[in-house]
């Protein structure tokens, strides 16, 4: 299977600075789409204003990535343990 994750997508993700250190965003490839994955337990670590900043960040990133084939955001309950280090 050829990856749908392109260098253009990587550039968008790495060129948009995250407004708050410690926020975890993963990209997952499904057979028919790419998804941005965010984690509930990670989001609740931030205060209300920071959560709003992160929401705007995700919206802006998704608007750019949709042009390149990423179609959605999935929220999962827990971040992988390796992400906490």
Rosetta blueprint (number, residue, H / E / L):
1 X L
2 X L
3 X L
4 X L
5 X L
6 X L
7 X H
8 X H
9 X H
10 X H
11 X H
12 X H
13 X H
14 X H
15 X H
16 X L
17 X L
18 X L
19 X L
20 X L
21 X L
22 X L
23 X L
24 X L
25 X L
26 X E
27 X E
28 X E
29 X E
30 X L
31 X L
32 X L
33 X L
34 X E
35 X E
36 X E
37 X E
38 X E
39 X E
40 X H
41 X H
42 X H
43 X H
44 X L
45 X L
46 X L
47 X L
48 X H
49 X H
50 X H
51 X H
52 X H
53 X H
54 X H
55 X H
56 X H
57 X H
58 X H
59 X H
60 X H
61 X H
62 X H
63 X H
64 X H
65 X H
66 X H
67 X L
68 X L
69 X L
70 X E
71 X E
72 X E
73 X E
74 X E
75 X E
76 X E
77 X L
78 X L
79 X L
80 X L
81 X H
82 X H
83 X H
84 X H
85 X L
